[in-house]
Amino acid sequence: MNHFRKMSVLGWSIWSMLFGLTLILFATGVLNMPAIEPLPFILIALLVIIFQMDSIERKGVYFTFSESIVLIIFLFFDFETALFVNQIGLLVFQFVNLKPRVALRRFRFTYPWNAITSFLEIAIPASVYLALGGVTGLGFYSQDSFLPLAGLIIAIILNTVVQKYQVGWWFRVDIPVRDFLSIAFYTYIVSLVFILAASLFRETNLLVVSSIAAALTFFIKRLIIQKGRQDAFKSLIEQYDEAKEAVSLSQSEAQAIEVFLSQCERLNEYDEGYVEFKLFDRTLYFDLKTRQPIDRHVVFELLDATYPNEASVEYEMRFEWDAPLSNEFNEDYHSFISVRSEEIEGIRTWIVMTGEHVYGYPPIIQREIVKLLKSFNRTISRCHERDRLYTESRTDSLTLLANARAFYEYGIQQISDGSMYPISVAMLDIDFFKKINDTHGHQVGDSVLQEFGRRIRQVLRTEDFAARYGGEEFILLLNRCDVEAAVEIAERIRQQIENKPFHVDGIDIPVTASIGVDTIQSFGDKRLDDTIRNADRALYVGGKYAGRNRVAHYNFLTT
């Protein structure tokens, strides 16, 4: 920011000197007050203001064609009139385009340099034109030589080239000379063509002639603006629509995040970018350039502290930035955009992008970014809702263990994987559960089932799978678990159930369980249904019929 502070001081110093010099020239009679009547002067000033308000952007450069109107006024009237209306139009433009958040910063830095540029844009070409014997007023059409006009055009082109380097120095913006020359062509050469075309009306009032030339210039300007905007914006909106569709087709949270990050990289121009995903009770952060997860970047803390309730924060050039924010980024960055979506149902997305380009995020891009964030949020909500319904359809609502349907799906998946073998299945049944229900009631019975499921989970390994099979029956799938290991796990569960009575509603209820086990040693030995059937047989033959509160493996049954 030190560069821009220095440029601001330098700009106001040069502006003050030029302003003082102009006053001296008027005081000494070198320059005279405009001879034009007040009403025509006001109308001409309004023409300049209209052109100032309707700008064209080309690669970060804004030009208004107001210079062309000032050129018309100079040739048809005089230098003083052109100088006055030019500065009046610029001053109005500066105030109208001030943004509340950065109004003072923008005016303090841009006005003196814009005023200096506007002054030189008319002063240098006009001085060359007059020095070569050029004539203003209706005499412009009757002068014998085209030399003054040629000098005017050359001065305009050279002045434009110099401006390119001035802008690079003042604003730290590198814009190709070709772009500046194209601006000069549209701004001045086209205007000169219409000035010559207006010669058809040279017998009429000068105000009429200048208005006709201005109207023709404005017409061409509108065609250029509309074509440029239609081509650029149509393509941009189509790309954002494609991005929103791609995000909405995501089938999972992870896929939605990956698609969102890739679309941001494709659509937006930035040198640094970060995104925050608030997903219910989790918050994830990603670097947009690398698409890798990161810790929370300091930019989010700064924006939270400075603009806690702002949905959008945007800077067009570096001198507009807040000092704390400016200190965190490369000094060559200009454009900055922060857009955070509204938080709905625990979901919010917040994106921050910045880069060296200027005026990088116009309103149309901001609106499309907001739509993309909303599309992402809706997709995440849909994915989570679908996952919730899927989980509920495969979860026992009482014990919160998986249900039989989920067990079969998981079991089929596991026995298809050769690396999981040996695989054991254990069937568990609460002994005398009907008696518990009859004695204490079904509500107590439900609490016993819940505690039973909790104690099972305490014993199982992380790779094991437990489900409520139905009623008071539970089933386990034990990966990489041979006969001995399966019996050992089942015995630990049996002891965990027996050793401590179930405390429900102030009552201690002794509970025991019978457990049957079977094992598939290797891929293809048995089907899952056969293994479940064998474990169930072991449960009843080796457990229930042998006295209950026992563990029995199908391999060791004697009957």
Buried (B, 14 or more C-beta within 10 A) or exposed (E): BEBBEEBBEEBBEBBEEBBEEBEEEEEEEEBEEBEBEEEBBEBBBBBBBBBBBBBBBBBBBEBBBBBBBBBBBBBBBBBBBBBBBBBBBBBBBBEEBBEEBBBEBBBBBBBBBBBBBBBBBBBBBBBBBBEBEBBBEBEBBEBEEEEBBEBBBEBBBBBBEEBBEBBEEBBBBEBEEEBBBBBBEBBBEBBBBBBEEBBEEBEEEBBEBBBBBBEBBBEBBEEBBEEEBEEEBEEBBEBBBEBBEBBBEBEBBEBBBBBBBBBBBEBBEBBBBBBBBBBEEEEBBBBBBEBEEEEEBEBBEBBEEEBEEBEBBBBBBBBBBBEBBBEBBEEEBBBBBBBBBEEEEEBBBBBBBBBBBBBBBBEBBBBBBBBBBBBBBBBBBBBBEEEEEEEEEBBBEEBEBBBBEBBBEBBEEBBEEEEBBBBBBBBBBBBBBEEBBEEBEEEBBBBBBBBBBEBBEEBBEEEBBBBBBEEBBBBBBBBBBBBEBBBEBBBBBBEBBBEEEBEBEEEEBEBEBBBBBBBBEEBEBBEBEEBBBBBBBBBBBBBBEBEBBBBBBBEEBEE
